[in-house]
Amino acid sequence: MAAGIGFFMTMMIGAADKISERGVWNIFAIWVSATAGGASGVFINSFRKGMEMERRPLEHKE
């Protein structure tokens, strides 16, 4: 999850050259508010389920 946030922040910094500074901060504010609203919790849960689904076939192959 921390790596995903770092990647997102890198993308935001890279986009700052193309998008006006005000636009970048508007996107960032929306992302922060969505995270505070529990979007990160939903993402983490779905990510864990996805990881579990990926592990099971590997275990069966062994």
mmCIF file as Biopython writes it, N, C-alpha, C and O atoms, coordinates in Angstrom:
data_model
#
loop_
_atom_site.group_PDB
_atom_site.id
_atom_site.type_symbol
_atom_site.label_atom_id
_atom_site.label_alt_id
_atom_site.label_comp_id
_atom_site.label_asym_id
_atom_site.label_entity_id
_atom_site.label_seq_id
_atom_site.pdbx_PDB_ins_code
_atom_site.Cartn_x
_atom_site.Cartn_y
_atom_site.Cartn_z
_atom_site.occupancy
_atom_site.B_iso_or_equiv
_atom_site.auth_seq_id
_atom_site.auth_asym_id
_atom_site.pdbx_PDB_model_num
ATOM 1   N N  . MET A ? 1  ? 0.838   -1.199  0.000   1.0 0.0 1  A 1 
ATOM 2   C CA . MET A ? 1  ? 0.000   0.000   0.000   1.0 0.0 1  A 1 
ATOM 3   C C  . MET A ? 1  ? 0.873   1.249   0.000   1.0 0.0 1  A 1 
ATOM 4   O O  . MET A ? 1  ? 0.591   2.209   -0.716  1.0 0.0 1  A 1 
ATOM 5   N N  . ALA A ? 2  ? 1.934   1.234   0.804   1.0 0.0 2  A 1 
ATOM 6   C CA . ALA A ? 2  ? 2.826   2.397   0.854   1.0 0.0 2  A 1 
ATOM 7   C C  . ALA A ? 2  ? 3.471   2.631   -0.507  1.0 0.0 2  A 1 
ATOM 8   O O  . ALA A ? 2  ? 3.651   3.775   -0.924  1.0 0.0 2  A 1 
ATOM 9   N N  . ALA A ? 3  ? 3.822   1.542   -1.200  1.0 0.0 3  A 1 
ATOM 10  C CA . ALA A ? 3  ? 4.422   1.683   -2.527  1.0 0.0 3  A 1 
ATOM 11  C C  . ALA A ? 3  ? 3.422   2.298   -3.493  1.0 0.0 3  A 1 
ATOM 12  O O  . ALA A ? 3  ? 3.793   3.107   -4.343  1.0 0.0 3  A 1 
ATOM 13  N N  . GLY A ? 4  ? 2.145   1.914   -3.366  1.0 0.0 4  A 1 
ATOM 14  C CA . GLY A ? 4  ? 1.113   2.489   -4.234  1.0 0.0 4  A 1 
ATOM 15  C C  . GLY A ? 4  ? 0.961   3.981   -4.009  1.0 0.0 4  A 1 
ATOM 16  O O  . GLY A ? 4  ? 0.821   4.747   -4.963  1.0 0.0 4  A 1 
ATOM 17  N N  . ILE A ? 5  ? 0.988   4.398   -2.746  1.0 0.0 5  A 1 
ATOM 18  C CA . ILE A ? 5  ? 0.882   5.829   -2.438  1.0 0.0 5  A 1 
ATOM 19  C C  . ILE A ? 5  ? 2.094   6.565   -3.002  1.0 0.0 5  A 1 
ATOM 20  O O  . ILE A ? 5  ? 1.957   7.651   -3.566  1.0 0.0 5  A 1 
ATOM 21  N N  . GLY A ? 6  ? 3.271   5.982   -2.851  1.0 0.0 6  A 1 
ATOM 22  C CA . GLY A ? 6  ? 4.483   6.612   -3.375  1.0 0.0 6  A 1 
ATOM 23  C C  . GLY A ? 6  ? 4.413   6.762   -4.887  1.0 0.0 6  A 1 
ATOM 24  O O  . GLY A ? 6  ? 4.816   7.787   -5.437  1.0 0.0 6  A 1 
ATOM 25  N N  . PHE A ? 7  ? 3.894   5.724   -5.562  1.0 0.0 7  A 1 
ATOM 26  C CA . PHE A ? 7  ? 3.751   5.788   -7.022  1.0 0.0 7  A 1 
ATOM 27  C C  . PHE A ? 7  ? 2.759   6.875   -7.402  1.0 0.0 7  A 1 
ATOM 28  O O  . PHE A ? 7  ? 2.989   7.631   -8.345  1.0 0.0 7  A 1 
ATOM 29  N N  . PHE A ? 8  ? 1.642   6.953   -6.656  1.0 0.0 8  A 1 
ATOM 30  C CA . PHE A ? 8  ? 0.622   7.968   -6.936  1.0 0.0 8  A 1 
ATOM 31  C C  . PHE A ? 8  ? 1.208   9.365   -6.765  1.0 0.0 8  A 1 
ATOM 32  O O  . PHE A ? 8  ? 0.976   10.246  -7.592  1.0 0.0 8  A 1 
ATOM 33  N N  . MET A ? 9  ? 1.969   9.565   -5.688  1.0 0.0 9  A 1 
ATOM 34  C CA . MET A ? 9  ? 2.566   10.876  -5.441  1.0 0.0 9  A 1 
ATOM 35  C C  . MET A ? 9  ? 3.564   11.221  -6.552  1.0 0.0 9  A 1 
ATOM 36  O O  . MET A ? 9  ? 3.647   12.374  -6.976  1.0 0.0 9  A 1 
ATOM 37  N N  . THR A ? 10 ? 4.314   10.228  -7.021  1.0 0.0 10 A 1 
ATOM 38  C CA . THR A ? 10 ? 5.257   10.464  -8.118  1.0 0.0 10 A 1 
ATOM 39  C C  . THR A ? 10 ? 4.511   10.884  -9.370  1.0 0.0 10 A 1 
ATOM 40  O O  . THR A ? 10 ? 4.953   11.786  -10.082 1.0 0.0 10 A 1 
ATOM 41  N N  . MET A ? 11 ? 3.383   10.239  -9.646  1.0 0.0 11 A 1 
ATOM 42  C CA . MET A ? 11 ? 2.578   10.599  -10.816 1.0 0.0 11 A 1 
ATOM 43  C C  . MET A ? 11 ? 2.057   12.026  -10.679 1.0 0.0 11 A 1 
ATOM 44  O O  . MET A ? 11 ? 2.050   12.784  -11.650 1.0 0.0 11 A 1 
ATOM 45  N N  . MET A ? 12 ? 1.619   12.392  -9.470  1.0 0.0 12 A 1 
ATOM 46  C CA . MET A ? 12 ? 1.107   13.745  -9.247  1.0 0.0 12 A 1 
ATOM 47  C C  . MET A ? 12 ? 2.202   14.775  -9.487  1.0 0.0 12 A 1 
ATOM 48  O O  . MET A ? 12 ? 1.961   15.817  -10.097 1.0 0.0 12 A 1 
ATOM 49  N N  . ILE A ? 13 ? 3.412   14.476  -9.003  1.0 0.0 13 A 1 
ATOM 50  C CA . ILE A ? 13 ? 4.532   15.412  -9.188  1.0 0.0 13 A 1 
ATOM 51  C C  . ILE A ? 13 ? 4.860   15.533  -10.677 1.0 0.0 13 A 1 
ATOM 52  O O  . ILE A ? 13 ? 5.116   16.629  -11.174 1.0 0.0 13 A 1 
ATOM 53  N N  . GLY A ? 14 ? 4.853   14.400  -11.384 1.0 0.0 14 A 1 
ATOM 54  C CA . GLY A ? 14 ? 5.139   14.425  -12.812 1.0 0.0 14 A 1 
ATOM 55  C C  . GLY A ? 14 ? 4.058   15.171  -13.592 1.0 0.0 14 A 1 
ATOM 56  O O  . GLY A ? 14 ? 4.354   15.850  -14.575 1.0 0.0 14 A 1 
ATOM 57  N N  . ALA A ? 15 ? 2.800   15.045  -13.151 1.0 0.0 15 A 1 
ATOM 58  C CA . ALA A ? 15 ? 1.693   15.711  -13.842 1.0 0.0 15 A 1 
ATOM 59  C C  . ALA A ? 15 ? 1.694   17.215  -13.583 1.0 0.0 15 A 1 
ATOM 60  O O  . ALA A ? 15 ? 1.074   17.974  -14.327 1.0 0.0 15 A 1 
ATOM 61  N N  . ALA A ? 16 ? 2.390   17.647  -12.529 1.0 0.0 16 A 1 
ATOM 62  C CA . ALA A ? 16 ? 2.391   19.072  -12.167 1.0 0.0 16 A 1 
ATOM 63  C C  . ALA A ? 16 ? 2.923   19.938  -13.315 1.0 0.0 16 A 1 
ATOM 64  O O  . ALA A ? 16 ? 2.540   21.099  -13.454 1.0 0.0 16 A 1 
ATOM 65  N N  . ASP A ? 17 ? 3.812   19.359  -14.138 1.0 0.0 17 A 1 
ATOM 66  C CA . ASP A ? 17 ? 4.367   20.127  -15.259 1.0 0.0 17 A 1 
ATOM 67  C C  . ASP A ? 17 ? 3.316   20.355  -16.343 1.0 0.0 17 A 1 
ATOM 68  O O  . ASP A ? 17 ? 3.332   21.383  -17.020 1.0 0.0 17 A 1 
ATOM 69  N N  . LYS A ? 18 ? 2.402   19.397  -16.508 1.0 0.0 18 A 1 
ATOM 70  C CA . LYS A ? 18 ? 1.416   19.481  -17.581 1.0 0.0 18 A 1 
ATOM 71  C C  . LYS A ? 18 ? 0.131   20.148  -17.118 1.0 0.0 18 A 1 
ATOM 72  O O  . LYS A ? 18 ? -0.504  20.882  -17.875 1.0 0.0 18 A 1 
ATOM 73  N N  . ILE A ? 19 ? -0.249  19.891  -15.873 1.0 0.0 19 A 1 
ATOM 74  C CA . ILE A ? 19 ? -1.494  20.452  -15.332 1.0 0.0 19 A 1 
ATOM 75  C C  . ILE A ? 19 ? -1.151  21.689  -14.496 1.0 0.0 19 A 1 
ATOM 76  O O  . ILE A ? 19 ? -0.098  21.740  -13.860 1.0 0.0 19 A 1 
ATOM 77  N N  . SER A ? 20 ? -2.029  22.669  -14.502 1.0 0.0 20 A 1 
ATOM 78  C CA . SER A ? 20 ? -1.789  23.852  -13.678 1.0 0.0 20 A 1 
ATOM 79  C C  . SER A ? 20 ? -1.678  23.435  -12.215 1.0 0.0 20 A 1 
ATOM 80  O O  . SER A ? 20 ? -2.279  22.447  -11.792 1.0 0.0 20 A 1 
ATOM 81  N N  . GLU A ? 21 ? -0.904  24.199  -11.448 1.0 0.0 21 A 1 
ATOM 82  C CA . GLU A ? 21 ? -0.693  23.855  -10.044 1.0 0.0 21 A 1 
ATOM 83  C C  . GLU A ? 21 ? -2.014  23.767  -9.304  1.0 0.0 21 A 1 
ATOM 84  O O  . GLU A ? 21 ? -2.210  22.881  -8.472  1.0 0.0 21 A 1 
ATOM 85  N N  . ARG A ? 22 ? -2.915  24.682  -9.606  1.0 0.0 22 A 1 
ATOM 86  C CA . ARG A ? 22 ? -4.223  24.691  -8.948  1.0 0.0 22 A 1 
ATOM 87  C C  . ARG A ? 22 ? -4.988  23.410  -9.261  1.0 0.0 22 A 1 
ATOM 88  O O  . ARG A ? 22 ? -5.632  22.842  -8.380  1.0 0.0 22 A 1 
ATOM 89  N N  . GLY A ? 23 ? -4.922  22.954  -10.501 1.0 0.0 23 A 1 
ATOM 90  C CA . GLY A ? 23 ? -5.619  21.732  -10.894 1.0 0.0 23 A 1 
ATOM 91  C C  . GLY A ? 23 ? -5.079  20.516  -10.165 1.0 0.0 23 A 1 
ATOM 92  O O  . GLY A ? 23 ? -5.837  19.642  -9.745  1.0 0.0 23 A 1 
ATOM 93  N N  . VAL A ? 24 ? -3.743  20.466  -10.015 1.0 0.0 24 A 1 
ATOM 94  C CA . VAL A ? 24 ? -3.125  19.337  -9.316  1.0 0.0 24 A 1 
ATOM 95  C C  . VAL A ? 24 ? -3.608  19.287  -7.871  1.0 0.0 24 A 1 
ATOM 96  O O  . VAL A ? 24 ? -3.937  18.219  -7.355  1.0 0.0 24 A 1 
ATOM 97  N N  . TRP A ? 25 ? -3.647  20.442  -7.224  1.0 0.0 25 A 1 
ATOM 98  C CA . TRP A ? 25 ? -4.049  20.450  -5.821  1.0 0.0 25 A 1 
ATOM 99  C C  . TRP A ? 25 ? -5.528  20.128  -5.675  1.0 0.0 25 A 1 
ATOM 100 O O  . TRP A ? 25 ? -5.933  19.567  -4.657  1.0 0.0 25 A 1 
ATOM 101 N N  . ASN A ? 26 ? -6.351  20.472  -6.675  1.0 0.0 26 A 1 
ATOM 102 C CA . ASN A ? 26 ? -7.769  20.090  -6.637  1.0 0.0 26 A 1 
ATOM 103 C C  . ASN A ? 26 ? -7.893  18.571  -6.703  1.0 0.0 26 A 1 
ATOM 104 O O  . ASN A ? 26 ? -8.668  17.974  -5.955  1.0 0.0 26 A 1 
ATOM 105 N N  . ILE A ? 27 ? -7.128  17.946  -7.601  1.0 0.0 27 A 1 
ATOM 106 C CA . ILE A ? 27 ? -7.150  16.483  -7.708  1.0 0.0 27 A 1 
ATOM 107 C C  . ILE A ? 27 ? -6.658  15.861  -6.404  1.0 0.0 27 A 1 
ATOM 108 O O  . ILE A ? 27 ? -7.235  14.893  -5.910  1.0 0.0 27 A 1 
ATOM 109 N N  . PHE A ? 28 ? -5.590  16.426  -5.857  1.0 0.0 28 A 1 
ATOM 110 C CA . PHE A ? 28 ? -5.027  15.897  -4.611  1.0 0.0 28 A 1 
ATOM 111 C C  . PHE A ? 28 ? -6.046  16.004  -3.473  1.0 0.0 28 A 1 
ATOM 112 O O  . PHE A ? 28 ? -6.189  15.073  -2.680  1.0 0.0 28 A 1 
ATOM 113 N N  . ALA A ? 29 ? -6.753  17.135  -3.391  1.0 0.0 29 A 1 
ATOM 114 C CA . ALA A ? 29 ? -7.760  17.334  -2.340  1.0 0.0 29 A 1 
ATOM 115 C C  . ALA A ? 29 ? -8.884  16.316  -2.475  1.0 0.0 29 A 1 
ATOM 116 O O  . ALA A ? 29 ? -9.375  15.788  -1.478  1.0 0.0 29 A 1 
ATOM 117 N N  . ILE A ? 30 ? -9.293  16.040  -3.724  1.0 0.0 30 A 1 
ATOM 118 C CA . ILE A ? 30 ? -10.357 15.049  -3.954  1.0 0.0 30 A 1 
ATOM 119 C C  . ILE A ? 30 ? -9.870  13.674  -3.509  1.0 0.0 30 A 1 
ATOM 120 O O  . ILE A ? 30 ? -10.612 12.926  -2.871  1.0 0.0 30 A 1 
ATOM 121 N N  . TRP A ? 31 ? -8.612  13.336  -3.846  1.0 0.0 31 A 1 
ATOM 122 C CA . TRP A ? 31 ? -8.059  12.032  -3.498  1.0 0.0 31 A 1 
ATOM 123 C C  . TRP A ? 31 ? -7.969  11.874  -1.982  1.0 0.0 31 A 1 
ATOM 124 O O  . TRP A ? 31 ? -8.293  10.815  -1.444  1.0 0.0 31 A 1 
ATOM 125 N N  . VAL A ? 32 ? -7.525  12.938  -1.290  1.0 0.0 32 A 1 
ATOM 126 C CA . VAL A ? 32 ? -7.404  12.887  0.171   1.0 0.0 32 A 1 
ATOM 127 C C  . VAL A ? 32 ? -8.774  12.719  0.808   1.0 0.0 32 A 1 
ATOM 128 O O  . VAL A ? 32 ? -8.934  11.925  1.735   1.0 0.0 32 A 1 
ATOM 129 N N  . SER A ? 33 ? -9.764  13.458  0.320   1.0 0.0 33 A 1 
ATOM 130 C CA . SER A ? 33 ? -11.109 13.367  0.891   1.0 0.0 33 A 1 
ATOM 131 C C  . SER A ? 33 ? -11.697 11.977  0.644   1.0 0.0 33 A 1 
ATOM 132 O O  . SER A ? 33 ? -12.401 11.438  1.499   1.0 0.0 33 A 1 
ATOM 133 N N  . ALA A ? 34 ? -11.410 11.397  -0.523  1.0 0.0 34 A 1 
ATOM 134 C CA . ALA A ? 34 ? -11.906 10.052  -0.816  1.0 0.0 34 A 1 
ATOM 135 C C  . ALA A ? 34 ? -11.252 9.033   0.106   1.0 0.0 34 A 1 
ATOM 136 O O  . ALA A ? 34 ? -11.905 8.105   0.582   1.0 0.0 34 A 1 
ATOM 137 N N  . THR A ? 35 ? -9.947  9.212   0.357   1.0 0.0 35 A 1 
ATOM 138 C CA . THR A ? 35 ? -9.227  8.314   1.257   1.0 0.0 35 A 1 
ATOM 139 C C  . THR A ? 35 ? -9.798  8.422   2.666   1.0 0.0 35 A 1 
ATOM 140 O O  . THR A ? 35 ? -10.011 7.413   3.338   1.0 0.0 35 A 1 
ATOM 141 N N  . ALA A ? 36 ? -10.044 9.653   3.107   1.0 0.0 36 A 1 
ATOM 142 C CA . ALA A ? 36 ? -10.599 9.876   4.440   1.0 0.0 36 A 1 
ATOM 143 C C  . ALA A ? 36 ? -11.993 9.282   4.540   1.0 0.0 36 A 1 
ATOM 144 O O  . ALA A ? 36 ? -12.434 8.888   5.620   1.0 0.0 36 A 1 
ATOM 145 N N  . GLY A ? 37 ? -12.690 9.219   3.400   1.0 0.0 37 A 1 
ATOM 146 C CA . GLY A ? 37 ? -14.041 8.669   3.379   1.0 0.0 37 A 1 
ATOM 147 C C  . GLY A ? 37 ? -14.081 7.158   3.458   1.0 0.0 37 A 1 
ATOM 148 O O  . GLY A ? 37 ? -15.163 6.577   3.541   1.0 0.0 37 A 1 
ATOM 149 N N  . GLY A ? 38 ? -12.938 6.510   3.436   1.0 0.0 38 A 1 
ATOM 150 C CA . GLY A ? 38 ? -12.901 5.056   3.579   1.0 0.0 38 A 1 
ATOM 151 C C  . GLY A ? 38 ? -12.560 4.341   2.287   1.0 0.0 38 A 1 
ATOM 152 O O  . GLY A ? 38 ? -12.568 3.111   2.249   1.0 0.0 38 A 1 
ATOM 153 N N  . ALA A ? 39 ? -12.258 5.085   1.215   1.0 0.0 39 A 1 
ATOM 154 C CA . ALA A ? 39 ? -11.925 4.441   -0.057  1.0 0.0 39 A 1 
ATOM 155 C C  . ALA A ? 39 ? -10.676 3.579   0.092   1.0 0.0 39 A 1 
ATOM 156 O O  . ALA A ? 39 ? -10.573 2.520   -0.527  1.0 0.0 39 A 1 
ATOM 157 N N  . SER A ? 40 ? -9.722  4.031   0.915   1.0 0.0 40 A 1 
ATOM 158 C CA . SER A ? 40 ? -8.492  3.268   1.103   1.0 0.0 40 A 1 
ATOM 159 C C  . SER A ? 40 ? -8.798  1.927   1.769   1.0 0.0 40 A 1 
ATOM 160 O O  . SER A ? 40 ? -8.191  0.912   1.427   1.0 0.0 40 A 1 
ATOM 161 N N  . GLY A ? 41 ? -9.728  1.919   2.708   1.0 0.0 41 A 1 
ATOM 162 C CA . GLY A ? 41 ? -10.101 0.671   3.378   1.0 0.0 41 A 1 
ATOM 163 C C  . GLY A ? 41 ? -10.695 -0.322  2.397   1.0 0.0 41 A 1 
ATOM 164 O O  . GLY A ? 41 ? -10.388 -1.513  2.450   1.0 0.0 41 A 1 
ATOM 165 N N  . VAL A ? 42 ? -11.539 0.160   1.507   1.0 0.0 42 A 1 
ATOM 166 C CA . VAL A ? 42 ? -12.144 -0.711  0.495   1.0 0.0 42 A 1 
ATOM 167 C C  . VAL A ? 42 ? -11.058 -1.259  -0.422  1.0 0.0 42 A 1 
ATOM 168 O O  . VAL A ? 42 ? -11.065 -2.438  -0.777  1.0 0.0 42 A 1 
ATOM 169 N N  . PHE A ? 43 ? -10.117 -0.382  -0.803  1.0 0.0 43 A 1 
ATOM 170 C CA . PHE A ? 43 ? -9.036  -0.803  -1.696  1.0 0.0 43 A 1 
ATOM 171 C C  . PHE A ? 43 ? -8.166  -1.871  -1.033  1.0 0.0 43 A 1 
ATOM 172 O O  . PHE A ? 43 ? -7.805  -2.866  -1.662  1.0 0.0 43 A 1 
ATOM 173 N N  . ILE A ? 44 ? -7.833  -1.656  0.242   1.0 0.0 44 A 1 
ATOM 174 C CA . ILE A ? 44 ? -6.975  -2.605  0.956   1.0 0.0 44 A 1 
ATOM 175 C C  . ILE A ? 44 ? -7.669  -3.961  1.052   1.0 0.0 44 A 1 
ATOM 176 O O  . ILE A ? 44 ? -7.040  -4.997  0.840   1.0 0.0 44 A 1 
ATOM 177 N N  . ASN A ? 45 ? -8.970  -3.955  1.371   1.0 0.0 45 A 1 
ATOM 178 C CA . ASN A ? 45 ? -9.702  -5.216  1.482   1.0 0.0 45 A 1 
ATOM 179 C C  . ASN A ? 45 ? -9.745  -5.945  0.147   1.0 0.0 45 A 1 
ATOM 180 O O  . ASN A ? 45 ? -9.521  -7.154  0.097   1.0 0.0 45 A 1 
ATOM 181 N N  . SER A ? 46 ? -10.030 -5.229  -0.932  1.0 0.0 46 A 1 
ATOM 182 C CA . SER A ? 46 ? -10.087 -5.859  -2.250  1.0 0.0 46 A 1 
ATOM 183 C C  . SER A ? 46 ? -8.705  -6.341  -2.660  1.0 0.0 46 A 1 
ATOM 184 O O  . SER A ? 46 ? -8.576  -7.382  -3.303  1.0 0.0 46 A 1 
ATOM 185 N N  . PHE A ? 47 ? -7.654  -5.580  -2.288  1.0 0.0 47 A 1 
ATOM 186 C CA . PHE A ? 47 ? -6.289  -5.977  -2.621  1.0 0.0 47 A 1 
ATOM 187 C C  . PHE A ? 47 ? -5.925  -7.266  -1.896  1.0 0.0 47 A 1 
ATOM 188 O O  . PHE A ? 47 ? -5.318  -8.160  -2.486  1.0 0.0 47 A 1 
ATOM 189 N N  . ARG A ? 48 ? -6.291  -7.369  -0.617  1.0 0.0 48 A 1 
ATOM 190 C CA . ARG A ? 48 ? -5.992  -8.586  0.149   1.0 0.0 48 A 1 
ATOM 191 C C  . ARG A ? 48 ? -6.714  -9.783  -0.449  1.0 0.0 48 A 1 
ATOM 192 O O  . ARG A ? 48 ? -6.135  -10.864 -0.562  1.0 0.0 48 A 1 
ATOM 193 N N  . LYS A ? 49 ? -7.977  -9.600  -0.835  1.0 0.0 49 A 1 
ATOM 194 C CA . LYS A ? 49 ? -8.731  -10.698 -1.447  1.0 0.0 49 A 1 
ATOM 195 C C  . LYS A ? 49 ? -8.065  -11.116 -2.754  1.0 0.0 49 A 1 
ATOM 196 O O  . LYS A ? 49 ? -7.977  -12.306 -3.057  1.0 0.0 49 A 1 
ATOM 197 N N  . GLY A ? 50 ? -7.598  -10.136 -3.528  1.0 0.0 50 A 1 
ATOM 198 C CA . GLY A ? 50 ? -6.920  -10.452 -4.780  1.0 0.0 50 A 1 
ATOM 199 C C  . GLY A ? 50 ? -5.644  -11.233 -4.537  1.0 0.0 50 A 1 
ATOM 200 O O  . GLY A ? 50 ? -5.338  -12.165 -5.280  1.0 0.0 50 A 1 
ATOM 201 N N  . MET A ? 51 ? -4.894  -10.867 -3.508  1.0 0.0 51 A 1 
ATOM 202 C CA . MET A ? 51 ? -3.662  -11.574 -3.182  1.0 0.0 51 A 1 
ATOM 203 C C  . MET A ? 51 ? -3.970  -13.000 -2.771  1.0 0.0 51 A 1 
ATOM 204 O O  . MET A ? 51 ? -3.247  -13.923 -3.146  1.0 0.0 51 A 1 
ATOM 205 N N  . GLU A ? 52 ? -5.048  -13.193 -1.994  1.0 0.0 52 A 1 
ATOM 206 C CA . GLU A ? 52 ? -5.421  -14.534 -1.563  1.0 0.0 52 A 1 
ATOM 207 C C  . GLU A ? 52 ? -5.814  -15.387 -2.771  1.0 0.0 52 A 1 
ATOM 208 O O  . GLU A ? 52 ? -5.470  -16.567 -2.840  1.0 0.0 52 A 1 
ATOM 209 N N  . MET A ? 53 ? -6.528  -14.791 -3.713  1.0 0.0 53 A 1 
ATOM 210 C CA . MET A ? 53 ? -6.943  -15.528 -4.906  1.0 0.0 53 A 1 
ATOM 211 C C  . MET A ? 53 ? -5.723  -15.926 -5.742  1.0 0.0 53 A 1 
ATOM 212 O O  . MET A ? 53 ? -5.728  -16.979 -6.379  1.0 0.0 53 A 1 
ATOM 213 N N  . GLU A ? 54 ? -4.680  -15.091 -5.743  1.0 0.0 54 A 1 
ATOM 214 C CA . GLU A ? 54 ? -3.476  -15.407 -6.499  1.0 0.0 54 A 1 
ATOM 215 C C  . GLU A ? 54 ? -2.665  -16.507 -5.807  1.0 0.0 54 A 1 
ATOM 216 O O  . GLU A ? 54 ? -2.023  -17.317 -6.475  1.0 0.0 54 A 1 
ATOM 217 N N  . ARG A ? 55 ? -2.691  -16.538 -4.470  1.0 0.0 55 A 1 
ATOM 218 C CA . ARG A ? 55 ? -1.888  -17.515 -3.735  1.0 0.0 55 A 1 
ATOM 219 C C  . ARG A ? 55 ? -2.473  -18.917 -3.859  1.0 0.0 55 A 1 
ATOM 220 O O  . ARG A ? 55 ? -1.720  -19.885 -3.971  1.0 0.0 55 A 1 
ATOM 221 N N  . ARG A ? 56 ? -3.788  -19.047 -3.841  1.0 0.0 56 A 1 
ATOM 222 C CA . ARG A ? 56 ? -4.425  -20.366 -3.827  1.0 0.0 56 A 1 
ATOM 223 C C  . ARG A ? 56 ? -4.022  -21.237 -5.014  1.0 0.0 56 A 1 
ATOM 224 O O  . ARG A ? 56 ? -3.653  -22.394 -4.808  1.0 0.0 56 A 1 
ATOM 225 N N  . PRO A ? 57 ? -4.076  -20.727 -6.258  1.0 0.0 57 A 1 
ATOM 226 C CA . PRO A ? 57 ? -3.670  -21.585 -7.377  1.0 0.0 57 A 1 
ATOM 227 C C  . PRO A ? 57 ? -2.215  -22.035 -7.266  1.0 0.0 57 A 1 
ATOM 228 O O  . PRO A ? 57 ? -1.883  -23.156 -7.650  1.0 0.0 57 A 1 
ATOM 229 N N  . LEU A ? 58 ? -1.338  -21.158 -6.738  1.0 0.0 58 A 1 
ATOM 230 C CA . LEU A ? 58 ? 0.069   -21.530 -6.591  1.0 0.0 58 A 1 
ATOM 231 C C  . LEU A ? 58 ? 0.212   -22.668 -5.587  1.0 0.0 58 A 1 
ATOM 232 O O  . LEU A ? 58 ? 1.022   -23.575 -5.780  1.0 0.0 58 A 1 
ATOM 233 N N  . GLU A ? 59 ? -0.576  -22.618 -4.517  1.0 0.0 59 A 1 
ATOM 234 C CA . GLU A ? 59 ? -0.498  -23.665 -3.501  1.0 0.0 59 A 1 
ATOM 235 C C  . GLU A ? 59 ? -0.992  -24.991 -4.076  1.0 0.0 59 A 1 
ATOM 236 O O  . GLU A ? 59 ? -0.440  -26.048 -3.770  1.0 0.0 59 A 1 
ATOM 237 N N  . HIS A ? 60 ? -2.030  -24.933 -4.907  1.0 0.0 60 A 1 
ATOM 238 C CA . HIS A ? 60 ? -2.574  -26.167 -5.480  1.0 0.0 60 A 1 
ATOM 239 C C  . HIS A ? 60 ? -1.576  -26.788 -6.470  1.0 0.0 60 A 1 
ATOM 240 O O  . HIS A ? 60 ? -1.487  -28.013 -6.565  1.0 0.0 60 A 1 
ATOM 241 N N  . LYS A ? 61 ? -0.844  -25.976 -7.189  1.0 0.0 61 A 1 
ATOM 242 C CA . LYS A ? 61 ? 0.138   -26.490 -8.154  1.0 0.0 61 A 1 
ATOM 243 C C  . LYS A ? 61 ? 1.244   -27.242 -7.428  1.0 0.0 61 A 1 
ATOM 244 O O  . LYS A ? 61 ? 1.722   -28.267 -7.914  1.0 0.0 61 A 1 
ATOM 245 N N  . GLU A ? 62 ? 1.651   -26.740 -6.269  1.0 0.0 62 A 1 
ATOM 246 C CA . GLU A ? 62 ? 2.712   -27.413 -5.510  1.0 0.0 62 A 1 
ATOM 247 C C  . GLU A ? 62 ? 2.182   -28.726 -4.951  1.0 0.0 62 A 1 
ATOM 248 O O  . GLU A ? 62 ? 2.915   -29.451 -4.278  1.0 0.0 62 A 1 
#
